[in-house]
Amino acid sequence: MKPTELKSALNGAVEAARAAGALMRRNQNATKRINSEARHDIKLELDVRCQKLIEKLLRRTLPAAAVLGEEGDSGEARAALRWVIDPIDGTVNFTYGIPHACVSIALQARRPGEWDDAYPDANYETVVGVVYDPFPDELWTAIKGQPARLNGRITRASSRGRLAESIVSVGFAKHRETMELILPTFQRLLYEARKVRLMGAAALAITYVASGRFDAYLEYGLRLWDIAAAGLILECAGGEFWREPMPGEHTYHIIANNGLLRKKLFPPKKK
């Protein structure tokens, strides 16, 4: 995509994120209508409304782009461009009135070459990322190859290289298997890191790493719409966005960090 097209796409994503964020703010203290709930997850009627609003606004910018979203997909499965949307990341927080949730919008462009059927997400790269937290009115943005920004100002990951001086955020996804995978690391980090935080919104945890508030964030079982936008923002902020596919469509194990801590978070096992 040309620089002017990327800038236009970013502006469109910012407009859509702010509109959905405004809808979240208006409903912050309202009674939430739950569409479905599980042991560790909630789906709101407002999730659907926010995604529909986002899609409507994004179509003005790129009418032909496909959509991959937490609340449904549309468009061609192998489209040249696709939006990846999480209309409310941190839905459980939002449902309980905790003002720590955000809107996440990424634009991905199809890579040249033959289509990889075994790993469809590998056919795309993220070129635009927007994460908007409507409660403190914080907007993270990035275009691939350019600096990441927070409310228009360049933001950078931290330079802390010692785990003992670092704040590490950990996420426990909604499935028992992923909880059991992360639990031993969580228990070890309680003693080795300065502090461990569980905040409940993956996109915000990653952007906090991009801004030096956290030094690392790790979780198993995240979906692509949780991480696509924030991952690009972190990379553009000088950090490292490591991810590994897991069983399940668009599902990942991720380690977001400032580029100095990944081997300390998961040190080699002693023989």
Secondary structure, DSSP 8 states (H G I E B T S, - for coil): --HHHHHHHHHHHHHHHHHHHHHHHHTTTS---EEEEETTEEEEHHHHHHHHHHHHHHHHH-TT-EEEETTEEES-TT-SEEEEEEEEETHHHHHTT-S--EEEEEEEEE-SSS--SSSGGGGEEEEEEEEEETTTTEEEEEETTS--EETTEE--------GGG-EEEE---SSHHHHHHHHHHHHHHHHHSSEEE--S-HHHHHHHHHTTS-SEEEEEEEEHHHHHHHHHHHHHTT-EEEEEE-SSTTEEEEEEESSS-HHHHS-----
